[in-house]
Amino acid sequence: MSLIQPTQIPFDDTRLATARAELLPALRAFLPEDAILARQEEVSPYECDGLSAYRQLPLLVVLPRTVEEVQRILRLCHEREVPVVARGAGTGLSGGALPLCDGIVLSLARFNRILDLNPDARTARVQPGVRNLAITEAASAHGLYYAPDPSSQIACTIGGNVAENSGGVHCLKYGLTVHNVLAVTVVTMAGELVELGSAALDSAGYDLLALYIGSEGMLGVTVEVTVKLMPVPERAQALLAAYDDVEKAGRAVGDIIAAGVIPAGLEMMDGPAIQAAEAFVHAGYPTDAAAILICELDGTNQEVSEQVMRVRELLLASGATEVRTSKDDAERLRFWKGRKAAFPAVGRLSPDYYCMDGTIPRRALPEVLRRTAELSEEYGLRVANVFHAGDGNLHPLILFDANRPGELERTEELGGRLLELCVEVGGTITGEHGVGIEKINQMCVQFSPEELRQFHAVKAAFDSKGLLNPGKGIPTPRRCSEYRQLPDRQHAHSH
Ligand SMILES: Cc1cc2nc3c(=O)[nH]c(=O)nc-3n(C[C@H](O)[C@H](O)[C@H](O)COP(=O)(O)OP(=O)(O)OC[C@H]3O[C@@H](n4cnc5c(N)ncnc54)[C@H](O)[C@@H]3O)c2cc1C
């Protein structure tokens, strides 16, 4: 039984067609014609995000250009009780931007300007539809960059990053989105404009900025973001270590951090991921290895020289069969080339893949990798692992074929078991991709009913009618009780 997959409602359903016809004139009263998409062929590109197993056509799509337009859209929807799903680039992997059949999609694609870049204060004020990489491209002229670097950074937007509290390779040392955003301007569902955070280190009252970052488009619509910029380090160097055993590689990760070294990035790929990446981009990876670690160190020349020597010793002591050190920037980038292309590379191995995202304490890495292999065997589904090892942020990629009857359901179930394994070893069901629709059942495993009540209370404080991205992120008590009663979930309990 799948509790996740919603039934798709047809676009021309009579009730929806009536609702669409009623809403359109009210939107046309203040939006130009090109800001409203109302035909099936126009809205179909918005039917899913990066989690394409789940699809639903929205009632309408709106593409406002100004903050005032966003306010008017939200006020109107608030008054008429129409649900709203905000959307950036649609690269999310947990179904966060999945539309609702009776709701509108509010695309921030036209909010794509960098409003101000201040090299002295090392900040940039940007609109939410600006791509993550575009911030670094603009800042590079001043020797600065924006640190959080999701693998999707060429496409994903800063508004989406704020909603998901996105991470990336460099977050081990430089933090997630929440550590790199100073302020956001938000329109609430009732159409009010509020500013959260400031340039100051601390602010009075509750830290609403921290609460808002990672709230998955459920508390407000971001219309402006102020980010911190970092100076580009003097030097960066990477090591690539090969292992004949995945668990040894897992242990090496803990050894590096325990030695007091904080790498700029510490990533791991297992055999299937190495082979797929090598076949795809020819990065020169050792294809006979059971696992590789890529460890990047950055800082001043002296710091990097010392740390490279220290990490090399640690890697060899942990049983690496080969350790390479990048001789120049071209080689460093080659080490990363396969890692950066790993998702699409693994995507070539089977008709479909499902990318999970959970976080565990680093010490549990060897055990979780072993049990992942056991579960992969039990379900008869191949799993490739490529992940932010330094953060303990796993990304098991389950390979499947959606055209084979029952395989998507088995994949979902295996994904759920892997997330619950993360909770069992003291971790959490999400690292950086959010809960969305994908992990909503596992929220019932991670949190108690009392804790979930607090989540609902926060949601209600921002969005009293529950119209912003409803059905995502926080399960209802009823959903949890149904999930807990599923026969193979009788063992599951919170914490
Ligand atoms: C190949 C690939 C690699 C990836 N690698 C990483 C990675 O390394 N690290 C990582 O963290 N993620 C990664 N992701 C996931 C994804 O790119 C991130 O979650 C990203 O932040 C989503 O941004 P987006 O603009 O595409 O948002 P969308 O997918 O459009 O939306 C995501 C969520 O944000 C909300 N939202 C979007 N814009 C706004 C706004 N202005 N106001 C309020 N809510 C809003 C939506 O409602 C939705 O809930 C990857 C995805 C892919 C496809």
The ligand as an ORCA input file, in Angstrom:
! r2SCAN-3c Opt
* xyz 0 1
  C      20.607     16.687     -9.874
  C      20.180     17.332     -8.569
  C      21.122     17.513     -7.575
  C      20.751     18.100     -6.359
  N      21.710     18.297     -5.413
  C      21.386     18.918     -4.268
  C      22.396     19.167     -3.278
  O      23.570     18.849     -3.441
  N      22.000     19.775     -2.140
  C      20.706     20.168     -1.931
  O      20.421     20.727     -0.885
  N      19.743     19.936     -2.835
  C      20.048     19.335     -4.001
  N      19.075     19.113     -4.937
  C      17.667     19.481     -4.627
  C      17.220     20.888     -5.084
  O      18.025     21.371     -6.142
  C      17.217     21.863     -3.919
  O      16.256     21.471     -2.967
  C      16.921     23.327     -4.319
  O      17.050     24.172     -3.212
  C      15.537     23.530     -4.916
  O      15.508     24.813     -5.505
  P      14.437     25.161     -6.630
  O      14.611     26.586     -7.005
  O      14.522     24.205     -7.750
  O      13.096     24.974     -5.797
  P      11.739     24.211     -6.190
  O      12.003     22.783     -6.498
  O      11.016     24.999     -7.218
  O      10.955     24.311     -4.812
  C      11.426     23.647     -3.671
  C      10.576     24.068     -2.477
  O      10.790     25.442     -2.224
  C       9.576     26.158     -2.239
  N       9.900     27.470     -2.819
  C      10.594     27.717     -3.962
  N      10.741     29.032     -4.120
  C      10.132     29.631     -3.068
  C       9.929     30.991     -2.660
  N      10.405     32.020     -3.362
  N       9.238     31.222     -1.520
  C       8.755     30.205     -0.774
  N       8.911     28.907     -1.110
  C       9.590     28.641     -2.235
  C       8.619     25.308     -3.051
  O       7.286     25.529     -2.670
  C       9.082     23.914     -2.683
  O       8.497     23.511     -1.478
  C      19.407     18.510     -6.152
  C      18.471     18.340     -7.161
  C      18.839     17.756     -8.361
  C      17.803     17.584     -9.425
*
